[in-house]
Amino acid sequence: MTNHKEPTDNEILDAIDNQPKISKITVLSSLLAISNKFHYIPKNAVEIVAKYTDKTINDVWGVASFYTNFRFTPPGDITLDICWGPTCHILGSQKILKDVHSFLGIEKEGETKDGKITLRYSTCLGACSQGPVFAIDHKLFGNASIGKIKEKISDI
Ligand code: FES
């Protein structure tokens, strides 16, 4: 299993307090600040955001569950993004994705059984001319192949 440690209430409050003050702190801005810092919304965060913004827990859940980009479980130690956008699709991303599923032992997006790797699909990683493209922890690589993906993961 991964060595994930849940953030403390104080760490979550710190994320809310230190978010960029564009206009006013809202439920959404607080959830974004927490998600940016921890890469997910920890269980204790919903209640903390509710208290901080003077809203109900239901209000906060309503916002958090509306946005599909929020996740409620910690990501793996390594995040692997595979682009399956139009250009990468033409350049062979479906085959790469199939090989990645087999390599990771999973059938769709999500975490490996040991929780170490998170697989995500992307509709465009913004480097189409180098397709097929993948990213590891947001670092982009072009000319993807299953061999190259395995190599980059084993380098970490
Ligand atoms: S479609 Fe894959 S990087 Fe743009």
Backbone and ligand atoms as CSV (ligand in chain L), in Angstrom:
chain,resi,resn,atom,element,x,y,z
A,1,MET,N,N,0.832,-1.201,0.000
A,1,MET,CA,C,0.000,0.000,0.000
A,1,MET,C,C,0.866,1.250,0.000
A,2,THR,N,N,0.305,2.324,-0.454
A,2,THR,CA,C,1.001,3.599,-0.471
A,2,THR,C,C,1.146,4.142,0.949
A,3,ASN,N,N,2.110,5.048,1.131
A,3,ASN,CA,C,2.354,5.612,2.462
A,3,ASN,C,C,1.534,6.869,2.682
A,4,HIS,N,N,0.358,6.928,2.109
A,4,HIS,CA,C,-0.444,8.135,2.205
A,4,HIS,C,C,-0.832,8.439,3.643
A,5,LYS,N,N,-0.714,9.724,4.023
A,5,LYS,CA,C,-1.113,10.177,5.362
A,5,LYS,C,C,-2.176,11.256,5.167
A,6,GLU,N,N,-3.314,11.076,5.812
A,6,GLU,CA,C,-4.393,12.062,5.694
A,6,GLU,C,C,-3.920,13.424,6.217
A,7,PRO,N,N,-4.250,14.522,5.520
A,7,PRO,CA,C,-3.884,15.838,6.041
A,7,PRO,C,C,-4.660,16.154,7.322
A,8,THR,N,N,-4.031,16.910,8.206
A,8,THR,CA,C,-4.688,17.288,9.458
A,8,THR,C,C,-5.662,18.429,9.185
A,9,ASP,N,N,-6.546,18.682,10.162
A,9,ASP,CA,C,-7.474,19.800,10.042
A,9,ASP,C,C,-6.705,21.109,9.838
A,10,ASN,N,N,-5.601,21.268,10.565
A,10,ASN,CA,C,-4.816,22.506,10.436
A,10,ASN,C,C,-4.208,22.664,9.045
A,11,GLU,N,N,-3.775,21.561,8.452
A,11,GLU,CA,C,-3.221,21.633,7.091
A,11,GLU,C,C,-4.309,22.037,6.096
A,12,ILE,N,N,-5.526,21.543,6.321
A,12,ILE,CA,C,-6.633,21.914,5.432
A,12,ILE,C,C,-6.996,23.388,5.623
A,13,LEU,N,N,-7.061,23.820,6.897
A,13,LEU,CA,C,-7.343,25.242,7.160
A,13,LEU,C,C,-6.273,26.129,6.531
A,14,ASP,N,N,-5.041,25.671,6.575
A,14,ASP,CA,C,-3.931,26.415,5.978
A,14,ASP,C,C,-4.143,26.576,4.462
A,15,ALA,N,N,-4.613,25.498,3.804
A,15,ALA,CA,C,-4.882,25.564,2.355
A,15,ALA,C,C,-5.987,26.569,2.070
A,16,ILE,N,N,-7.021,26.586,2.925
A,16,ILE,CA,C,-8.127,27.529,2.714
A,16,ILE,C,C,-7.630,28.961,2.943
A,17,ASP,N,N,-6.894,29.154,4.041
A,17,ASP,CA,C,-6.402,30.498,4.392
A,17,ASP,C,C,-5.452,31.071,3.343
A,18,ASN,N,N,-4.669,30.206,2.732
A,18,ASN,CA,C,-3.622,30.696,1.828
A,18,ASN,C,C,-4.021,30.663,0.361
A,19,GLN,N,N,-5.315,30.467,0.083
A,19,GLN,CA,C,-5.723,30.487,-1.321
A,19,GLN,C,C,-5.641,31.914,-1.849
A,20,PRO,N,N,-5.402,32.061,-3.152
A,20,PRO,CA,C,-5.333,33.403,-3.721
A,20,PRO,C,C,-6.629,34.164,-3.451
A,21,LYS,N,N,-6.501,35.379,-2.950
A,21,LYS,CA,C,-7.692,36.173,-2.604
A,21,LYS,C,C,-8.103,37.022,-3.817
A,22,ILE,N,N,-8.831,36.394,-4.749
A,22,ILE,CA,C,-9.256,37.107,-5.950
A,22,ILE,C,C,-10.427,38.020,-5.615
A,23,SER,N,N,-11.459,37.505,-5.045
A,23,SER,CA,C,-12.573,38.355,-4.615
A,23,SER,C,C,-12.931,37.963,-3.190
A,24,LYS,N,N,-13.686,36.872,-3.042
A,24,LYS,CA,C,-13.961,36.410,-1.686
A,24,LYS,C,C,-13.858,34.894,-1.627
A,25,ILE,N,N,-13.614,34.414,-0.433
A,25,ILE,CA,C,-13.477,32.971,-0.261
A,25,ILE,C,C,-14.861,32.348,-0.329
A,26,THR,N,N,-15.008,31.368,-1.219
A,26,THR,CA,C,-16.282,30.673,-1.390
A,26,THR,C,C,-16.059,29.182,-1.140
A,27,VAL,N,N,-17.143,28.433,-1.168
A,27,VAL,CA,C,-17.038,26.976,-1.043
A,27,VAL,C,C,-16.172,26.443,-2.186
A,28,LEU,N,N,-16.475,26.885,-3.417
A,28,LEU,CA,C,-15.729,26.381,-4.572
A,28,LEU,C,C,-14.255,26.778,-4.500
A,29,SER,N,N,-13.972,28.041,-4.170
A,29,SER,CA,C,-12.557,28.457,-4.122
A,29,SER,C,C,-11.815,27.679,-3.039
A,30,SER,N,N,-12.486,27.372,-1.935
A,30,SER,CA,C,-11.842,26.621,-0.850
A,30,SER,C,C,-11.587,25.173,-1.269
A,31,LEU,N,N,-12.576,24.576,-1.932
A,31,LEU,CA,C,-12.387,23.198,-2.406
A,31,LEU,C,C,-11.258,23.134,-3.433
A,32,LEU,N,N,-11.188,24.144,-4.304
A,32,LEU,CA,C,-10.099,24.178,-5.294
A,32,LEU,C,C,-8.748,24.314,-4.606
A,33,ALA,N,N,-8.681,25.162,-3.579
A,33,ALA,CA,C,-7.418,25.356,-2.860
A,33,ALA,C,C,-6.988,24.044,-2.197
A,34,ILE,N,N,-7.944,23.341,-1.621
A,34,ILE,CA,C,-7.633,22.063,-0.954
A,34,ILE,C,C,-7.224,21.012,-1.990
A,35,SER,N,N,-7.960,20.965,-3.091
A,35,SER,CA,C,-7.641,20.003,-4.144
A,35,SER,C,C,-6.266,20.281,-4.754
A,36,ASN,N,N,-5.945,21.564,-4.941
A,36,ASN,CA,C,-4.631,21.916,-5.493
A,36,ASN,C,C,-3.509,21.498,-4.550
A,37,LYS,N,N,-3.760,21.636,-3.253
A,37,LYS,CA,C,-2.701,21.325,-2.289
A,37,LYS,C,C,-2.535,19.820,-2.060
A,38,PHE,N,N,-3.670,19.101,-1.932
A,38,PHE,CA,C,-3.587,17.679,-1.550
A,38,PHE,C,C,-3.894,16.730,-2.704
A,39,HIS,N,N,-4.360,17.295,-3.835
A,39,HIS,CA,C,-4.711,16.511,-5.028
A,39,HIS,C,C,-5.941,15.645,-4.816
A,40,TYR,N,N,-6.698,15.904,-3.760
A,40,TYR,CA,C,-8.004,15.291,-3.551
A,40,TYR,C,C,-8.688,16.060,-2.430
A,41,ILE,N,N,-9.954,15.736,-2.192
A,41,ILE,CA,C,-10.697,16.364,-1.097
A,41,ILE,C,C,-10.773,15.352,0.054
A,42,PRO,N,N,-9.973,15.558,1.092
A,42,PRO,CA,C,-10.009,14.623,2.224
A,42,PRO,C,C,-11.366,14.670,2.933
A,43,LYS,N,N,-11.686,13.587,3.649
A,43,LYS,CA,C,-13.005,13.472,4.335
A,43,LYS,C,C,-13.268,14.658,5.258
A,44,ASN,N,N,-12.271,15.025,6.062
A,44,ASN,CA,C,-12.481,16.085,7.056
A,44,ASN,C,C,-12.610,17.471,6.419
A,45,ALA,N,N,-12.263,17.592,5.145
A,45,ALA,CA,C,-12.268,18.912,4.504
A,45,ALA,C,C,-13.674,19.473,4.324
A,46,VAL,N,N,-14.634,18.607,4.065
A,46,VAL,CA,C,-15.989,19.089,3.775
A,46,VAL,C,C,-16.559,19.847,4.981
A,47,GLU,N,N,-16.405,19.264,6.160
A,47,GLU,CA,C,-16.915,19.913,7.364
A,47,GLU,C,C,-16.146,21.214,7.654
A,48,ILE,N,N,-14.851,21.177,7.428
A,48,ILE,CA,C,-14.030,22.367,7.687
A,48,ILE,C,C,-14.438,23.503,6.741
A,49,VAL,N,N,-14.645,23.172,5.466
A,49,VAL,CA,C,-15.067,24.194,4.494
A,49,VAL,C,C,-16.449,24.731,4.870
A,50,ALA,N,N,-17.346,23.840,5.294
A,50,ALA,CA,C,-18.690,24.278,5.687
A,50,ALA,C,C,-18.596,25.297,6.829
A,51,LYS,N,N,-17.813,24.966,7.849
A,51,LYS,CA,C,-17.675,25.897,8.982
A,51,LYS,C,C,-17.028,27.204,8.529
A,52,TYR,N,N,-15.985,27.084,7.742
A,52,TYR,CA,C,-15.209,28.259,7.327
A,52,TYR,C,C,-16.055,29.231,6.506
A,53,THR,N,N,-16.906,28.664,5.637
A,53,THR,CA,C,-17.683,29.514,4.725
A,53,THR,C,C,-19.103,29.759,5.243
A,54,ASP,N,N,-19.386,29.239,6.437
A,54,ASP,CA,C,-20.700,29.408,7.054
A,54,ASP,C,C,-21.813,28.808,6.191
A,55,LYS,N,N,-21.534,27.623,5.660
A,55,LYS,CA,C,-22.525,26.881,4.860
A,55,LYS,C,C,-22.777,25.545,5.538
A,56,THR,N,N,-23.751,24.799,5.024
A,56,THR,CA,C,-24.007,23.465,5.584
A,56,THR,C,C,-23.092,22.448,4.889
A,57,ILE,N,N,-22.967,21.294,5.537
A,57,ILE,CA,C,-22.189,20.207,4.920
A,57,ILE,C,C,-22.834,19.809,3.586
A,58,ASN,N,N,-24.166,19.813,3.539
A,58,ASN,CA,C,-24.866,19.491,2.284
A,58,ASN,C,C,-24.533,20.488,1.178
A,59,ASP,N,N,-24.439,21.784,1.548
A,59,ASP,CA,C,-24.066,22.799,0.545
A,59,ASP,C,C,-22.696,22.467,-0.050
A,60,VAL,N,N,-21.769,22.127,0.834
A,60,VAL,CA,C,-20.392,21.861,0.375
A,60,VAL,C,C,-20.366,20.594,-0.481
A,61,TRP,N,N,-21.082,19.545,-0.030
A,61,TRP,CA,C,-21.143,18.313,-0.832
A,61,TRP,C,C,-21.775,18.578,-2.191
A,62,GLY,N,N,-22.769,19.451,-2.202
A,62,GLY,CA,C,-23.435,19.786,-3.464
A,62,GLY,C,C,-22.450,20.350,-4.469
A,63,VAL,N,N,-21.595,21.244,-4.004
A,63,VAL,CA,C,-20.588,21.837,-4.898
A,63,VAL,C,C,-19.524,20.797,-5.245
A,64,ALA,N,N,-19.035,20.100,-4.225
A,64,ALA,CA,C,-17.928,19.146,-4.441
A,64,ALA,C,C,-18.340,18.036,-5.406
A,65,SER,N,N,-19.569,17.561,-5.285
A,65,SER,CA,C,-19.968,16.433,-6.125
A,65,SER,C,C,-20.380,16.880,-7.533
A,66,PHE,N,N,-20.638,18.180,-7.702
A,66,PHE,CA,C,-21.019,18.688,-9.018
A,66,PHE,C,C,-19.836,18.665,-9.984
A,67,TYR,N,N,-18.656,18.959,-9.471
A,67,TYR,CA,C,-17.473,19.071,-10.328
A,67,TYR,C,C,-16.747,17.730,-10.395
A,68,THR,N,N,-16.726,17.168,-11.596
A,68,THR,CA,C,-16.149,15.827,-11.733
A,68,THR,C,C,-14.634,15.822,-11.555
A,69,ASN,N,N,-14.003,16.993,-11.591
A,69,ASN,CA,C,-12.553,17.018,-11.414
A,69,ASN,C,C,-12.124,16.795,-9.970
A,70,PHE,N,N,-13.055,16.962,-9.029
A,70,PHE,CA,C,-12.696,16.699,-7.637
A,70,PHE,C,C,-12.684,15.200,-7.399
A,71,ARG,N,N,-11.678,14.742,-6.697
A,71,ARG,CA,C,-11.651,13.341,-6.311
A,71,ARG,C,C,-11.648,13.273,-4.791
A,72,PHE,N,N,-12.144,12.162,-4.252
A,72,PHE,CA,C,-12.332,12.068,-2.803
A,72,PHE,C,C,-11.459,10.990,-2.167
A,73,THR,N,N,-10.614,10.416,-2.969
A,73,THR,CA,C,-9.626,9.473,-2.432
A,73,THR,C,C,-8.256,9.961,-2.876
A,74,PRO,N,N,-7.222,9.698,-2.082
A,74,PRO,CA,C,-5.899,10.186,-2.457
A,74,PRO,C,C,-5.406,9.526,-3.738
A,75,PRO,N,N,-4.723,10.292,-4.586
A,75,PRO,CA,C,-4.178,9.688,-5.798
A,75,PRO,C,C,-2.988,8.790,-5.447
A,76,GLY,N,N,-2.580,7.975,-6.403
A,76,GLY,CA,C,-1.399,7.149,-6.199
A,76,GLY,C,C,-0.135,8.005,-6.093
A,77,ASP,N,N,0.964,7.369,-5.765
A,77,ASP,CA,C,2.238,8.092,-5.643
A,77,ASP,C,C,2.662,8.656,-7.003
A,78,ILE,N,N,2.295,7.973,-8.060
A,78,ILE,CA,C,2.627,8.399,-9.426
A,78,ILE,C,C,1.323,8.560,-10.194
A,79,THR,N,N,1.194,9.677,-10.914
A,79,THR,CA,C,0.021,9.854,-11.772
A,79,THR,C,C,0.441,9.724,-13.231
A,80,LEU,N,N,-0.191,8.806,-13.922
A,80,LEU,CA,C,0.098,8.573,-15.342
A,80,LEU,C,C,-1.106,9.021,-16.154
A,81,ASP,N,N,-0.894,10.025,-16.995
A,81,ASP,CA,C,-1.953,10.495,-17.888
A,81,ASP,C,C,-1.670,9.966,-19.287
A,82,ILE,N,N,-2.666,9.360,-19.882
A,82,ILE,CA,C,-2.552,8.905,-21.271
A,82,ILE,C,C,-3.527,9.727,-22.100
A,83,CYS,N,N,-3.022,10.342,-23.146
A,83,CYS,CA,C,-3.892,11.132,-23.998
A,83,CYS,C,C,-4.590,10.228,-25.003
A,84,TRP,N,N,-5.879,10.394,-25.072
A,84,TRP,CA,C,-6.645,9.678,-26.101
A,84,TRP,C,C,-7.464,10.665,-26.928
A,85,GLY,N,N,-6.936,11.887,-27.034
A,85,GLY,CA,C,-7.557,12.903,-27.866
A,85,GLY,C,C,-7.457,12.519,-29.333
A,86,PRO,N,N,-8.088,13.303,-30.223
A,86,PRO,CA,C,-8.170,12.929,-31.640
A,86,PRO,C,C,-6.814,12.631,-32.289
A,87,THR,N,N,-5.841,13.494,-32.091
A,87,THR,CA,C,-4.543,13.281,-32.739
A,87,THR,C,C,-3.864,12.037,-32.186
A,88,CYS,N,N,-3.842,11.924,-30.883
A,88,CYS,CA,C,-3.188,10.762,-30.268
A,88,CYS,C,C,-3.934,9.475,-30.612
A,89,HIS,N,N,-5.245,9.578,-30.751
A,89,HIS,CA,C,-6.038,8.412,-31.150
A,89,HIS,C,C,-5.577,7.917,-32.518
A,90,ILE,N,N,-5.440,8.855,-33.466
A,90,ILE,CA,C,-4.999,8.486,-34.820
A,90,ILE,C,C,-3.589,7.888,-34.775
A,91,LEU,N,N,-2.787,8.377,-33.839
A,91,LEU,CA,C,-1.393,7.924,-33.760
A,91,LEU,C,C,-1.198,6.679,-32.882
A,92,GLY,N,N,-2.285,6.089,-32.436
A,92,GLY,CA,C,-2.154,4.776,-31.786
A,92,GLY,C,C,-2.391,4.722,-30.285
A,93,SER,N,N,-3.033,5.737,-29.722
A,93,SER,CA,C,-3.189,5.735,-28.265
A,93,SER,C,C,-4.066,4.593,-27.744
A,94,GLN,N,N,-4.998,4.094,-28.564
A,94,GLN,CA,C,-5.865,3.009,-28.079
A,94,GLN,C,C,-5.052,1.758,-27.763
A,95,LYS,N,N,-4.089,1.468,-28.611
A,95,LYS,CA,C,-3.230,0.292,-28.386
A,95,LYS,C,C,-2.380,0.516,-27.127
A,96,ILE,N,N,-1.864,1.728,-26.981
A,96,ILE,CA,C,-1.054,2.052,-25.797
A,96,ILE,C,C,-1.894,1.905,-24.535
A,97,LEU,N,N,-3.107,2.408,-24.597
A,97,LEU,CA,C,-4.002,2.327,-23.441
A,97,LEU,C,C,-4.278,0.863,-23.070
A,98,LYS,N,N,-4.494,0.054,-24.078
A,98,LYS,CA,C,-4.743,-1.375,-23.832
A,98,LYS,C,C,-3.527,-2.011,-23.150
A,99,ASP,N,N,-2.334,-1.667,-23.644
A,99,ASP,CA,C,-1.102,-2.199,-23.043
A,99,ASP,C,C,-0.907,-1.680,-21.616
A,100,VAL,N,N,-1.268,-0.418,-21.393
A,100,VAL,CA,C,-1.123,0.169,-20.053
A,100,VAL,C,C,-2.080,-0.523,-19.076
A,101,HIS,N,N,-3.306,-0.761,-19.514
A,101,HIS,CA,C,-4.257,-1.479,-18.651
A,101,HIS,C,C,-3.682,-2.831,-18.246
A,102,SER,N,N,-3.134,-3.523,-19.206
A,102,SER,CA,C,-2.580,-4.840,-18.939
A,102,SER,C,C,-1.372,-4.729,-17.993
A,103,PHE,N,N,-0.510,-3.752,-18.243
A,103,PHE,CA,C,0.680,-3.532,-17.405
A,103,PHE,C,C,0.295,-3.196,-15.960
A,104,LEU,N,N,-0.716,-2.357,-15.806
A,104,LEU,CA,C,-1.102,-1.910,-14.459
A,104,LEU,C,C,-2.090,-2.863,-13.776
A,105,GLY,N,N,-2.671,-3.757,-14.552
A,105,GLY,CA,C,-3.639,-4.695,-13.969
A,105,GLY,C,C,-4.956,-4.035,-13.627
A,106,ILE,N,N,-5.323,-2.999,-14.375
A,106,ILE,CA,C,-6.621,-2.345,-14.178
A,106,ILE,C,C,-7.302,-2.213,-15.540
A,107,GLU,N,N,-8.607,-1.992,-15.516
A,107,GLU,CA,C,-9.345,-1.967,-16.782
A,107,GLU,C,C,-9.851,-0.589,-17.177
A,108,LYS,N,N,-9.665,0.382,-16.277
A,108,LYS,CA,C,-10.117,1.734,-16.589
A,108,LYS,C,C,-9.293,2.720,-15.761
A,109,GLU,N,N,-9.690,3.983,-15.779
A,109,GLU,CA,C,-9.000,4.985,-14.971
A,109,GLU,C,C,-9.060,4.593,-13.498
A,110,GLY,N,N,-8.083,5.071,-12.757
A,110,GLY,CA,C,-8.110,4.817,-11.317
A,110,GLY,C,C,-6.771,4.349,-10.809
A,111,GLU,N,N,-6.802,3.800,-9.597
A,111,GLU,CA,C,-5.573,3.407,-8.936
A,111,GLU,C,C,-5.269,1.919,-9.153
A,112,THR,N,N,-3.983,1.616,-9.171
A,112,THR,CA,C,-3.586,0.216,-9.169
A,112,THR,C,C,-3.938,-0.381,-7.805
A,113,LYS,N,N,-3.974,-1.697,-7.721
A,113,LYS,CA,C,-4.373,-2.351,-6.456
A,113,LYS,C,C,-3.501,-1.936,-5.284
A,114,ASP,N,N,-2.206,-1.699,-5.544
A,114,ASP,CA,C,-1.319,-1.298,-4.442
A,114,ASP,C,C,-1.411,0.206,-4.162
A,115,GLY,N,N,-2.243,0.917,-4.925
A,115,GLY,CA,C,-2.449,2.354,-4.696
A,115,GLY,C,C,-1.273,3.211,-5.118
A,116,LYS,N,N,-0.311,2.646,-5.809
A,116,LYS,CA,C,0.900,3.417,-6.132
A,116,LYS,C,C,0.778,4.255,-7.404
A,117,ILE,N,N,-0.017,3.792,-8.360
A,117,ILE,CA,C,-0.118,4.521,-9.629
A,117,ILE,C,C,-1.578,4.858,-9.910
A,118,THR,N,N,-1.802,6.105,-10.282
A,118,THR,CA,C,-3.126,6.530,-10.724
A,118,THR,C,C,-3.087,6.703,-12.234
A,119,LEU,N,N,-3.993,6.045,-12.927
A,119,LEU,CA,C,-4.109,6.203,-14.379
A,119,LEU,C,C,-5.274,7.142,-14.673
A,120,ARG,N,N,-4.993,8.117,-15.532
A,120,ARG,CA,C,-6.057,9.031,-15.967
A,120,ARG,C,C,-6.029,9.131,-17.486
A,121,TYR,N,N,-7.202,9.330,-18.063
A,121,TYR,CA,C,-7.278,9.571,-19.499
A,121,TYR,C,C,-7.351,11.076,-19.706
A,122,SER,N,N,-6.739,11.526,-20.787
A,122,SER,CA,C,-6.799,12.946,-21.100
A,122,SER,C,C,-7.337,13.119,-22.510
A,123,THR,N,N,-8.127,14.172,-22.713
A,123,THR,CA,C,-8.649,14.414,-24.062
A,123,THR,C,C,-7.677,15.221,-24.898
A,124,CYS,N,N,-6.698,15.849,-24.317
A,124,CYS,CA,C,-5.587,16.483,-25.039
A,124,CYS,C,C,-4.615,17.014,-24.016
A,125,LEU,N,N,-3.377,16.584,-24.121
A,125,LEU,CA,C,-2.354,17.071,-23.191
A,125,LEU,C,C,-1.612,18.270,-23.769
A,126,GLY,N,N,-2.053,18.740,-24.939
A,126,GLY,CA,C,-1.514,19.978,-25.499
A,126,GLY,C,C,-0.188,19.828,-26.220
A,127,ALA,N,N,0.156,18.636,-26.613
A,127,ALA,CA,C,1.416,18.429,-27.348
A,127,ALA,C,C,1.152,17.484,-28.515
A,128,CYS,N,N,0.079,17.763,-29.238
A,128,CYS,CA,C,-0.401,16.858,-30.288
A,128,CYS,C,C,0.674,16.509,-31.314
A,129,SER,N,N,1.548,17.478,-31.638
A,129,SER,CA,C,2.558,17.222,-32.675
A,129,SER,C,C,3.548,16.139,-32.252
A,130,GLN,N,N,3.578,15.830,-30.970
A,130,GLN,CA,C,4.490,14.781,-30.482
A,130,GLN,C,C,3.748,13.483,-30.173
A,131,GLY,N,N,2.493,13.400,-30.591
A,131,GLY,CA,C,1.663,12.264,-30.216
A,131,GLY,C,C,2.184,10.928,-30.703
A,132,PRO,N,N,1.729,9.869,-30.101
A,132,PRO,CA,C,0.870,9.864,-28.911
A,132,PRO,C,C,1.631,10.348,-27.668
A,133,VAL,N,N,0.891,11.007,-26.792
A,133,VAL,CA,C,1.508,11.698,-25.662
A,133,VAL,C,C,1.042,11.080,-24.344
A,134,PHE,N,N,1.950,11.035,-23.387
A,134,PHE,CA,C,1.582,10.656,-22.020
A,134,PHE,C,C,2.296,11.594,-21.054
A,135,ALA,N,N,1.875,11.589,-19.823
A,135,ALA,CA,C,2.518,12.429,-18.810
A,135,ALA,C,C,2.640,11.633,-17.517
A,136,ILE,N,N,3.750,11.846,-16.851
A,136,ILE,CA,C,3.933,11.245,-15.533
A,136,ILE,C,C,4.129,12.396,-14.561
A,137,ASP,N,N,3.244,12.462,-13.590
A,137,ASP,CA,C,3.261,13.567,-12.621
A,137,ASP,C,C,3.361,14.912,-13.349
A,138,HIS,N,N,2.559,15.063,-14.394
A,138,HIS,CA,C,2.416,16.289,-15.188
A,138,HIS,C,C,3.615,16.588,-16.088
A,139,LYS,N,N,4.605,15.710,-16.150
A,139,LYS,CA,C,5.716,15.908,-17.082
A,139,LYS,C,C,5.379,15.168,-18.378
A,140,LEU,N,N,5.389,15.917,-19.487
A,140,LEU,CA,C,4.955,15.353,-20.767
A,140,LEU,C,C,6.050,14.580,-21.482
A,141,PHE,N,N,5.623,13.508,-22.162
A,141,PHE,CA,C,6.520,12.737,-23.023
A,141,PHE,C,C,5.788,12.450,-24.330
A,142,GLY,N,N,6.491,12.570,-25.433
A,142,GLY,CA,C,5.907,12.296,-26.738
A,142,GLY,C,C,6.296,10.921,-27.234
A,143,ASN,N,N,5.794,10.605,-28.446
A,143,ASN,CA,C,6.089,9.309,-29.078
A,143,ASN,C,C,5.911,8.149,-28.102
A,144,ALA,N,N,4.793,8.137,-27.455
A,144,ALA,CA,C,4.533,7.144,-26.411
A,144,ALA,C,C,4.567,5.727,-26.951
A,145,SER,N,N,5.080,4.854,-26.133
A,145,SER,CA,C,4.984,3.411,-26.371
A,145,SER,C,C,4.912,2.780,-24.991
A,146,ILE,N,N,4.454,1.567,-24.916
A,146,ILE,CA,C,4.371,0.925,-23.607
A,146,ILE,C,C,5.775,0.775,-23.011
A,147,GLY,N,N,6.763,0.537,-23.873
A,147,GLY,CA,C,8.140,0.415,-23.386
A,147,GLY,C,C,8.616,1.713,-22.751
A,148,LYS,N,N,8.329,2.822,-23.413
A,148,LYS,CA,C,8.760,4.130,-22.897
A,148,LYS,C,C,8.033,4.453,-21.584
A,149,ILE,N,N,6.767,4.113,-21.517
A,149,ILE,CA,C,5.995,4.371,-20.289
A,149,ILE,C,C,6.571,3.553,-19.129
A,150,LYS,N,N,6.849,2.285,-19.381
A,150,LYS,CA,C,7.438,1.431,-18.325
A,150,LYS,C,C,8.781,1.982,-17.886
A,151,GLU,N,N,9.574,2.419,-18.851
A,151,GLU,CA,C,10.912,2.943,-18.563
A,151,GLU,C,C,10.820,4.195,-17.671
A,152,LYS,N,N,9.924,5.121,-18.036
A,152,LYS,CA,C,9.798,6.371,-17.268
A,152,LYS,C,C,9.272,6.095,-15.858
A,153,ILE,N,N,8.363,5.131,-15.747
A,153,ILE,CA,C,7.839,4.796,-14.407
A,153,ILE,C,C,8.936,4.154,-13.566
A,154,SER,N,N,9.729,3.290,-14.182
A,154,SER,CA,C,10.779,2.625,-13.382
A,154,SER,C,C,11.893,3.591,-13.008
A,155,ASP,N,N,12.001,4.724,-13.742
A,155,ASP,CA,C,13.009,5.746,-13.397
A,155,ASP,C,C,12.664,6.465,-12.099
A,156,ILE,N,N,11.398,6.431,-11.728
A,156,ILE,CA,C,10.965,7.213,-10.539
A,156,ILE,C,C,11.266,6.437,-9.266
L,1,FES,S1,S,-4.619,14.957,-28.781
L,1,FES,FE1,FE,-3.040,14.083,-27.562
L,1,FES,S2,S,-1.800,15.768,-27.006
L,1,FES,FE2,FE,-3.411,16.638,-28.153
